[in-house]
């Protein structure tokens, strides 16, 4: 009985801020501005498919890069002394204490600076206002969300299980492939969700770093609500994105039966 | 018999603290050897040095005469049963046991055959698909043993393998380990702090303290002829006190001369004397020279434990005869039960 009472605030919260808004989005998506039922909004989404696919692609690339970089970093961190661990952790978290928009603006300025140098040096390399810059921004901002869960699962890893694998003849590669990797799958699962879901719907990073040319689906939704004043289409896109994300996460978890608990 | 493992002048220290102090040990093929000692004596470090998890600062490890000191753990032909098992939580029983064979790319039919053999060996037939976390401590222990033996090692290292089991289960597993060792015909190097376990199972016991070997011998040797007061005290229970060797075969303690069976200490030399509590016979006070008063009596199941105060010492006696606290008794010790050791600094006189 007591346990149920503790859960009441959460249920109220979930009802007011999760269930009701979701229903409102679903309602808006299937109605016109007068409130009549229509499938028009969904049909209109057709022309945004390229943007949607680009968003998924950017998010996937950023997630994979974060996974590789984040795993290496977490692995390195987990092997340091307690003092070094704390120091590295602070360094990892420090940028997150700076305002997100400010950070992204700073990255844009840095890339512009680098672009100027490249131009002066006559190196034909585009580093700002392009997909590279957007993906770099995504990786930069979301890397900590990948590192933390993986680091936690590496920390929990029993040292003796690794020794047992070595004892049975496994070299470093096999120890990683057959023991460390499977045992840190829950951390990888959490990290992938924490990076993939926000990166797929970001609009600040693509707006700042993409030079207005590389709009992602987040920008389209924002546009529909704040510039075109067509919230119904915005809601329809959001709804489709929600289903799309859910679908992709199910695919992720199906990739490894073991990780199901970690992902969903 | 030839030596399968030799440790030569092994020196290990962590952060300036010496764990193994120029340690030498030779282990014969097909022997059941136990490294016995209190925690911190270096027994586990010795085992880990053989397994390849500890790199000694000095010294060599020989396997069948070959120097394997520089060989990493995964290339050594020894396998380990870890303390608290260290099973792979993400694999079931079958895959845990098959791990070593999969690493060596053994054909699937061969793996299946070997795993089945191992499951039969440790009495776990039918547990193939079980999740290791659903097994009891004793069953996990069996999986750990099967997993370590599947690679056909010539030497099996066991690091306090029964430490986490309850008494009854431990007794059962002791017998099973002995059976497995006989059946496989390989060398077992067994680490424990439990002296009873060491005496029950071993061909050879190595008693260690502070990174040094105190005594090596058969369980009977170690128990009956402890090399020093530490061994006497650690193996079983003992009355240890100072005495004086009058001459060969005659020792004096408590102001009384006792005939004994030891010789070669010289004349009028201070020595340590060990008498096991179960080797003292209780007589009526008027029937013996060595007398004392019973202070406490504790029932221990098979026997009573009595603390008896004499003129100079407090004696521990195990006897099936019971006396009441306050009773005056005499103690009889026959020559064979008086063990004489060279005097060591620090013994209570």
Interface residues (C-beta under 8 A of the other chain):
Chain A: X158 X160 X161 X163 X164 X165 X166 X167 X168 X169 X170 X171 X174 X178 X179 X182 X183 X258
Chain B: X51 X52 X53 X72 X73 X74 X75 X79 X80 X82 X83 X84 X86 X87 X88 X89 X90 X99 X100 X102 X103 X104 X147 X148 X151
